[in-house]
């Protein structure tokens, strides 16, 4: 007989004797070699792509140029055109795959929990959210709403939860603490008991509402995930300002059931309050483009970069592999307090699992209706995008090359665009500035026309308006986000009390000053010499075309959207998704 150590020796000897150990060692070495080769390959591909695009931009190679250099088409422009065509093609293919999924029968026998994150929510939005939750068609779904805050001012959200979900069917708990911060006058013994109480409530009830010590959205999400443990198969996430389509959960479960290597899936997020202002309307068309073109294309290759907080679903087994690392994420020595959903998606991708998008699952969510609040939101999102871009780059080798390709294209595009704008505004030629403005709107109009055809709705043509918002506000906001990437002290506020923050206007003011000085410089330089006859004609035609474009589109907006929006706001729509 063998002792404990001898037994280990015997086992190793027998394994070695049968040839299993050398075979497994060889297999491990081969896997390591393949991993190293993929890392080297994707790195070389990404660097080569960036160098190639930069070279095309710097060299300024032109395929053709008109007399007088009024128009030209170069290699860099061709690269961008090809990118848009390829992206649109794969988005179309993915939408075709989504339509085929309708024919796939599934058994709805997997357990599912819906986790709702709430913070100072507008009472009307919260009621709409919970009513939509009650109408979900997935059988036996568990609902957990965690409120970020346990003060008297937060109690109305728990009251609404009781009223909508049924006072006799819900379990509620006001927690003095949270999983990472002990409440005032909370002893170690009472804190331990409260942890057990939270866990018992979540595991033993179908509808649970917990108010806890303020800690941010990530703390709220952590509470729901941690209390659930491994008791369910899938976890769906949702914000408290979101109205879910009745079939949204079923459609996302269907995607996860079709392929065990899909770790997370997101749905089509649309805007609930799109007619309340011009900024919310432009956000609505931008959302459609972002989800149904950009994310649909990413989904074709199984590498959706961000599963949005209002509508997403994950395999619970994967969540608990990285839950602590996700919560304790740091960047440049500081704990990360935003970008929770994007980092959650990146953690799934880091394990080698695919992330998908399905337009079959839909929801409506609130968006800022004022410019300043929208700007703060976009700046916060840009911070998390650039931070997560760096994290995401470590896992390029685990996924399709498209993930590397798109990360390079979208990550560096703003820098090329800023360089182009500054170059043209300081070249001392008025036509260059006018041409830049015309090209920006022409490209936007082409993209929006394609989106109108794909959606079957002419409203997408107003997506071309968004290009002005992008050029005037988003570009400087992105640069400001990079400069303040480690600052987390401001962003969008809760919807019950809107806090106005003017700090986002700093980069906008700087950007407008740079462009305005460039325009003055160009006017001074260009007026020192008389305009040629041909240049006068080109300038007049270009100015008329640009002005006509804006007059036509603004008139259409006032007639079709502003009046339509007024009628829509007067009517009370009940859970109807505008598709």
CORJO-V698180 format. One record per residue. N is the residue number from 1. RES is the residue in one small letter. SS is DSSP state (h for helix, s for strand, l for the rest). D_FIRST is the distance of its C-alpha to the first C-alpha in Angstrom with 1 decimal. Layout:
# CORJO-V698180
n=<N & N>
res=<RES & RES>
ss=<SS & SS>
d_first=<D_FIRST & D_FIRST>
This chain:
# CORJO-V698180
n=<1 & 2 & 3 & 4 & 5 & 6 & 7 & 8 & 9 & 10 & 11 & 12 & 13 & 14 & 15 & 16 & 17 & 18 & 19 & 20 & 21 & 22 & 23 & 24 & 25 & 26 & 27 & 28 & 29 & 30 & 31 & 32 & 33 & 34 & 35 & 36 & 37 & 38 & 39 & 40 & 41 & 42 & 43 & 44 & 45 & 46 & 47 & 48 & 49 & 50 & 51 & 52 & 53 & 54 & 55 & 56 & 57 & 58 & 59 & 60 & 61 & 62 & 63 & 64 & 65 & 66 & 67 & 68 & 69 & 70 & 71 & 72 & 73 & 74 & 75 & 76 & 77 & 78 & 79 & 80 & 81 & 82 & 83 & 84 & 85 & 86 & 87 & 88 & 89 & 90 & 91 & 92 & 93 & 94 & 95 & 96 & 97 & 98 & 99 & 100 & 101 & 102 & 103 & 104 & 105 & 106 & 107 & 108 & 109 & 110 & 111 & 112 & 113 & 114 & 115 & 116 & 117 & 118 & 119 & 120 & 121 & 122 & 123 & 124 & 125 & 126 & 127 & 128 & 129 & 130 & 131 & 132 & 133 & 134 & 135 & 136 & 137 & 138 & 139 & 140 & 141 & 142 & 143 & 144 & 145 & 146 & 147 & 148 & 149 & 150 & 151 & 152 & 153 & 154 & 155 & 156 & 157 & 158 & 159 & 160 & 161 & 162 & 163 & 164 & 165 & 166 & 167 & 168 & 169 & 170 & 171 & 172 & 173 & 174 & 175 & 176 & 177 & 178 & 179 & 180 & 181 & 182 & 183 & 184 & 185 & 186 & 187 & 188 & 189 & 190 & 191 & 192 & 193 & 194 & 195 & 196 & 197 & 198 & 199 & 200 & 201 & 202 & 203 & 204 & 205 & 206 & 207 & 208 & 209 & 210 & 211 & 212 & 213 & 214 & 215 & 216 & 217 & 218 & 219 & 220 & 221 & 222 & 223 & 224 & 225 & 226 & 227 & 228 & 229 & 230 & 231 & 232 & 233 & 234 & 235 & 236 & 237 & 238 & 239 & 240 & 241 & 242 & 243 & 244 & 245 & 246 & 247 & 248 & 249 & 250 & 251 & 252 & 253 & 254 & 255 & 256 & 257 & 258 & 259 & 260 & 261 & 262 & 263 & 264 & 265 & 266 & 267 & 268 & 269 & 270 & 271 & 272 & 273 & 274 & 275 & 276 & 277 & 278 & 279 & 280 & 281 & 282 & 283 & 284 & 285 & 286 & 287 & 288 & 289 & 290 & 291 & 292 & 293 & 294 & 295 & 296 & 297 & 298 & 299 & 300 & 301 & 302 & 303 & 304 & 305 & 306 & 307 & 308 & 309 & 310 & 311 & 312 & 313 & 314 & 315 & 316 & 317 & 318 & 319 & 320 & 321 & 322 & 323 & 324 & 325 & 326 & 327 & 328 & 329 & 330 & 331 & 332 & 333 & 334 & 335 & 336 & 337 & 338 & 339 & 340 & 341 & 342 & 343 & 344 & 345 & 346 & 347 & 348 & 349 & 350 & 351 & 352 & 353 & 354 & 355 & 356 & 357 & 358 & 359 & 360 & 361 & 362 & 363 & 364 & 365 & 366 & 367 & 368 & 369 & 370 & 371 & 372 & 373 & 374 & 375 & 376 & 377 & 378 & 379 & 380 & 381 & 382 & 383 & 384 & 385 & 386 & 387 & 388 & 389 & 390 & 391 & 392 & 393 & 394 & 395 & 396 & 397 & 398 & 399 & 400 & 401 & 402 & 403 & 404 & 405 & 406 & 407 & 408 & 409 & 410 & 411 & 412 & 413 & 414 & 415 & 416 & 417 & 418 & 419 & 420 & 421 & 422 & 423 & 424 & 425 & 426 & 427 & 428 & 429 & 430 & 431 & 432 & 433 & 434 & 435 & 436 & 437 & 438 & 439 & 440 & 441 & 442 & 443 & 444 & 445 & 446 & 447 & 448 & 449 & 450 & 451 & 452 & 453 & 454 & 455 & 456 & 457 & 458 & 459 & 460 & 461 & 462 & 463 & 464 & 465 & 466 & 467 & 468 & 469 & 470 & 471 & 472 & 473 & 474 & 475 & 476 & 477 & 478 & 479 & 480 & 481 & 482 & 483 & 484 & 485 & 486 & 487 & 488 & 489 & 490 & 491 & 492 & 493 & 494 & 495 & 496 & 497 & 498 & 499 & 500 & 501 & 502 & 503 & 504 & 505 & 506 & 507 & 508 & 509 & 510 & 511 & 512 & 513 & 514 & 515 & 516 & 517 & 518 & 519 & 520 & 521 & 522 & 523 & 524 & 525 & 526 & 527 & 528 & 529 & 530 & 531 & 532 & 533 & 534 & 535 & 536 & 537 & 538 & 539 & 540 & 541 & 542 & 543 & 544 & 545 & 546 & 547 & 548 & 549 & 550 & 551 & 552 & 553 & 554 & 555 & 556 & 557 & 558 & 559 & 560 & 561 & 562 & 563 & 564 & 565 & 566 & 567 & 568 & 569 & 570 & 571 & 572 & 573 & 574 & 575 & 576 & 577 & 578 & 579>
res=<x & x & x & x & x & x & x & x & x & x & x & x & x & x & x & x & x & x & x & x & x & x & x & x & x & x & x & x & x & x & x & x & x & x & x & x & x & x & x & x & x & x & x & x & x & x & x & x & x & x & x & x & x & x & x & x & x & x & x & x & x & x & x & x & x & x & x & x & x & x & x & x & x & x & x & x & x & x & x & x & x & x & x & x & x & x & x & x & x & x & x & x & x & x & x & x & x & x & x & x & x & x & x & x & x & x & x & x & x & x & x & x & x & x & x & x & x & x & x & x & x & x & x & x & x & x & x & x & x & x & x & x & x & x & x & x & x & x & x & x & x & x & x & x & x & x & x & x & x & x & x & x & x & x & x & x & x & x & x & x & x & x & x & x & x & x & x & x & x & x & x & x & x & x & x & x & x & x & x & x & x & x & x & x & x & x & x & x & x & x & x & x & x & x & x & x & x & x & x & x & x & x & x & x & x & x & x & x & x & x & x & x & x & x & x & x & x & x & x & x & x & x & x & x & x & x & x & x & x & x & x & x & x & x & x & x & x & x & x & x & x & x & x & x & x & x & x & x & x & x & x & x & x & x & x & x & x & x & x & x & x & x & x & x & x & x & x & x & x & x & x & x & x & x & x & x & x & x & x & x & x & x & x & x & x & x & x & x & x & x & x & x & x & x & x & x & x & x & x & x & x & x & x & x & x & x & x & x & x & x & x & x & x & x & x & x & x & x & x & x & x & x & x & x & x & x & x & x & x & x & x & x & x & x & x & x & x & x & x & x & x & x & x & x & x & x & x & x & x & x & x & x & x & x & x & x & x & x & x & x & x & x & x & x & x & x & x & x & x & x & x & x & x & x & x & x & x & x & x & x & x & x & x & x & x & x & x & x & x & x & x & x & x & x & x & x & x & x & x & x & x & x & x & x & x & x & x & x & x & x & x & x & x & x & x & x & x & x & x & x & x & x & x & x & x & x & x & x & x & x & x & x & x & x & x & x & x & x & x & x & x & x & x & x & x & x & x & x & x & x & x & x & x & x & x & x & x & x & x & x & x & x & x & x & x & x & x & x & x & x & x & x & x & x & x & x & x & x & x & x & x & x & x & x & x & x & x & x & x & x & x & x & x & x & x & x & x & x & x & x & x & x & x & x & x & x & x & x & x & x & x & x & x & x & x & x & x & x & x & x & x & x & x & x & x & x & x & x & x & x & x & x & x & x & x & x & x & x & x & x & x & x & x & x & x & x & x & x & x & x & x & x & x & x & x & x & x & x & x & x & x & x & x & x & x & x & x & x & x & x & x & x & x & x & x & x & x & x & x>
ss=<l & l & l & h & h & h & h & h & h & h & h & h & h & h & h & h & h & h & l & h & h & h & h & h & h & h & h & h & h & h & h & h & h & h & h & h & h & h & h & h & h & h & h & h & h & h & h & h & h & h & h & h & h & h & h & h & h & h & h & l & l & s & s & s & s & l & h & h & h & l & l & s & s & s & h & h & h & h & h & h & h & h & h & h & h & h & h & h & h & h & h & h & h & h & h & h & h & h & h & h & h & h & h & l & l & l & l & l & l & l & l & s & s & s & s & s & s & s & l & l & l & l & h & h & h & h & h & h & h & h & h & h & h & h & l & l & l & l & l & l & l & s & s & s & s & s & s & s & l & l & l & h & h & h & h & h & h & h & h & h & h & h & h & h & h & l & l & l & l & s & s & s & s & s & l & l & l & l & l & l & l & l & l & l & l & l & l & h & h & h & h & h & h & h & h & h & h & h & h & h & h & h & h & h & l & l & s & s & s & s & s & s & l & l & l & l & h & h & h & h & h & h & h & h & h & h & h & h & l & l & l & l & l & s & s & s & s & s & s & l & l & s & s & s & l & l & l & h & h & h & h & h & h & h & h & h & h & h & l & l & l & s & s & s & s & s & s & s & s & s & s & l & l & l & l & l & l & h & h & h & h & h & h & h & h & h & h & h & h & h & h & h & h & h & h & h & h & h & h & h & l & l & s & l & l & l & l & l & l & l & l & s & s & s & s & h & h & h & h & h & h & h & h & h & h & h & h & l & l & s & s & l & l & s & s & l & l & l & l & h & h & h & h & h & h & h & h & h & h & h & l & l & l & s & s & s & s & s & s & s & s & s & s & s & s & l & l & l & l & l & h & h & h & h & h & h & h & h & h & h & h & h & h & h & h & h & h & h & h & h & h & h & h & h & h & h & h & h & l & l & h & h & h & h & h & h & h & h & h & h & h & h & h & h & h & h & h & h & h & h & h & h & h & h & h & l & l & l & l & h & h & h & h & h & h & h & h & h & h & h & h & h & h & h & h & h & h & h & h & h & h & h & h & h & h & l & l & h & h & h & h & h & h & h & h & h & h & h & h & h & h & h & h & h & h & h & h & h & h & h & h & h & h & l & l & l & l & l & l & l & l & l & l & l & l & l & l & l & l & l & l & l & l & l & h & h & h & h & h & h & h & h & h & h & h & h & h & h & h & h & h & h & h & h & h & h & l & l & l & l & l & l & h & h & h & h & h & h & h & h & h & h & h & h & h & h & h & h & h & h & h & h & h & h & h & h & h & h & h & h & h & h & h & h & h & h & h & h & h & h & l & l & l & l & l & l & l & l & l>
d_first=<0.0 & 3.8 & 6.7 & 9.9 & 11.4 & 8.6 & 8.2 & 12.0 & 12.1 & 10.1 & 12.5 & 15.4 & 14.9 & 14.6 & 17.6 & 19.5 & 18.9 & 20.5 & 23.3 & 23.1 & 23.0 & 26.0 & 27.9 & 27.5 & 28.5 & 31.5 & 32.4 & 32.3 & 34.5 & 36.9 & 37.2 & 37.9 & 40.5 & 42.1 & 42.3 & 43.9 & 46.3 & 47.3 & 48.0 & 50.1 & 51.8 & 52.8 & 53.9 & 56.1 & 57.4 & 58.3 & 59.9 & 61.8 & 63.1 & 64.3 & 65.9 & 67.5 & 69.0 & 70.1 & 71.7 & 73.5 & 74.8 & 75.9 & 77.5 & 79.3 & 79.5 & 82.0 & 82.2 & 85.8 & 88.3 & 91.7 & 94.9 & 95.3 & 91.5 & 91.9 & 88.8 & 85.8 & 82.4 & 79.7 & 76.2 & 74.7 & 76.5 & 75.3 & 71.7 & 72.2 & 73.9 & 71.2 & 68.6 & 70.5 & 70.8 & 67.2 & 66.1 & 68.5 & 67.3 & 63.7 & 64.7 & 66.6 & 63.7 & 61.4 & 64.0 & 64.1 & 60.3 & 60.8 & 63.4 & 61.1 & 58.5 & 60.9 & 59.9 & 56.2 & 55.2 & 52.5 & 50.9 & 51.6 & 48.5 & 46.9 & 47.4 & 49.8 & 51.0 & 54.3 & 54.6 & 58.1 & 59.0 & 62.3 & 64.4 & 68.1 & 68.6 & 72.0 & 72.2 & 73.6 & 70.9 & 68.2 & 69.8 & 70.0 & 66.3 & 65.1 & 67.4 & 66.0 & 62.4 & 63.4 & 64.6 & 61.3 & 60.4 & 56.6 & 55.3 & 53.5 & 53.8 & 53.0 & 55.6 & 55.0 & 57.9 & 57.3 & 60.5 & 60.6 & 62.5 & 62.8 & 66.4 & 69.3 & 70.5 & 67.3 & 67.4 & 69.7 & 66.8 & 64.7 & 67.8 & 68.3 & 64.7 & 65.3 & 68.6 & 67.4 & 64.0 & 65.1 & 65.0 & 63.2 & 60.5 & 59.5 & 57.4 & 58.7 & 57.6 & 59.5 & 56.9 & 58.0 & 55.3 & 53.3 & 49.7 & 50.5 & 53.5 & 54.0 & 57.3 & 59.9 & 59.3 & 55.8 & 53.3 & 49.6 & 49.0 & 51.7 & 50.5 & 47.0 & 48.6 & 50.8 & 47.8 & 46.2 & 49.7 & 50.1 & 46.8 & 47.4 & 50.9 & 49.8 & 46.9 & 48.8 & 52.3 & 53.8 & 56.6 & 56.0 & 58.3 & 57.2 & 59.6 & 57.9 & 58.8 & 60.3 & 58.0 & 59.1 & 58.1 & 54.6 & 53.9 & 55.2 & 53.0 & 49.9 & 50.5 & 50.6 & 47.6 & 45.5 & 46.6 & 45.8 & 42.2 & 40.5 & 42.4 & 44.5 & 44.2 & 47.3 & 49.4 & 53.1 & 55.2 & 58.9 & 61.7 & 64.0 & 67.0 & 65.7 & 66.8 & 64.2 & 65.1 & 63.9 & 61.8 & 60.4 & 56.9 & 56.6 & 57.6 & 55.0 & 52.2 & 53.3 & 52.7 & 49.2 & 48.3 & 49.6 & 47.3 & 43.9 & 44.3 & 47.4 & 46.5 & 50.0 & 53.5 & 56.9 & 60.2 & 63.9 & 65.3 & 69.1 & 71.6 & 72.8 & 75.8 & 76.9 & 80.6 & 80.9 & 81.7 & 82.0 & 78.8 & 76.7 & 78.3 & 77.4 & 73.9 & 73.7 & 74.6 & 72.3 & 69.4 & 70.0 & 70.0 & 66.9 & 64.9 & 66.3 & 66.8 & 64.6 & 61.5 & 61.9 & 61.7 & 58.6 & 57.1 & 57.6 & 55.1 & 52.8 & 53.6 & 55.9 & 56.3 & 57.0 & 56.4 & 59.2 & 58.8 & 61.2 & 59.3 & 55.7 & 52.3 & 48.7 & 45.3 & 43.9 & 40.4 & 41.8 & 44.0 & 41.0 & 39.4 & 42.3 & 44.2 & 43.8 & 44.6 & 47.6 & 48.9 & 48.4 & 50.1 & 52.2 & 54.8 & 56.3 & 54.9 & 56.3 & 54.6 & 55.8 & 57.9 & 59.2 & 58.0 & 55.4 & 55.5 & 55.7 & 52.6 & 50.7 & 51.6 & 50.5 & 47.1 & 46.6 & 47.8 & 45.5 & 42.5 & 43.9 & 45.1 & 48.7 & 51.5 & 54.3 & 57.8 & 59.4 & 63.1 & 62.5 & 61.4 & 64.3 & 65.4 & 68.4 & 68.1 & 70.6 & 71.6 & 73.9 & 77.6 & 79.0 & 78.9 & 77.5 & 74.6 & 73.8 & 73.9 & 71.6 & 69.1 & 69.3 & 68.8 & 65.7 & 64.3 & 65.2 & 63.3 & 60.1 & 60.7 & 60.9 & 58.0 & 55.8 & 57.1 & 55.4 & 52.1 & 52.4 & 52.9 & 49.2 & 48.2 & 50.8 & 48.3 & 46.3 & 49.3 & 52.3 & 54.7 & 57.3 & 55.7 & 56.4 & 59.8 & 61.0 & 59.7 & 61.7 & 64.8 & 65.0 & 63.7 & 66.4 & 69.2 & 70.8 & 71.2 & 73.0 & 75.2 & 76.2 & 77.0 & 79.1 & 81.0 & 81.9 & 82.8 & 85.2 & 86.7 & 87.6 & 88.8 & 92.4 & 93.0 & 93.6 & 92.7 & 89.2 & 88.6 & 90.1 & 88.1 & 84.9 & 85.7 & 86.7 & 83.5 & 81.3 & 83.1 & 83.1 & 79.4 & 78.8 & 81.3 & 79.5 & 76.1 & 77.6 & 79.5 & 76.3 & 74.6 & 77.6 & 77.1 & 73.4 & 73.9 & 77.1 & 78.8 & 81.6 & 80.6 & 78.1 & 81.0 & 81.3 & 78.0 & 80.3 & 81.5 & 78.0 & 78.4 & 81.0 & 78.7 & 76.0 & 78.3 & 80.1 & 77.3 & 73.7 & 73.9 & 74.9 & 72.5 & 69.6 & 70.7 & 71.0 & 67.6 & 66.1 & 68.1 & 66.9 & 63.5 & 61.9 & 64.4 & 63.4 & 66.1 & 68.2 & 68.2 & 69.3 & 69.7 & 69.2 & 71.7 & 73.1 & 74.6 & 75.2 & 75.2 & 77.4 & 76.0 & 78.3 & 76.0 & 75.3 & 78.9 & 78.5 & 77.0 & 79.4 & 82.4 & 81.2 & 80.7 & 84.1 & 85.7 & 84.2 & 85.5 & 88.9 & 89.5 & 88.6 & 91.1 & 93.8 & 93.1 & 93.3 & 96.5 & 98.1 & 97.1 & 97.9 & 101.4 & 102.5 & 103.3 & 105.1 & 103.0 & 103.5 & 104.9 & 101.7 & 99.5 & 101.7 & 101.4 & 97.6 & 97.3 & 99.6 & 97.7 & 94.3 & 95.5 & 97.0 & 93.8 & 91.6 & 94.0 & 94.4 & 90.7 & 90.4 & 93.4 & 92.2 & 88.6 & 89.8 & 92.3 & 89.7 & 87.4 & 90.2 & 91.2 & 87.9 & 85.4 & 87.3 & 89.3 & 86.4 & 84.3 & 87.0 & 87.1 & 83.3 & 83.2 & 85.9 & 83.9 & 80.8 & 77.9 & 75.0 & 71.7 & 73.3 & 71.6 & 74.1 & 72.8>
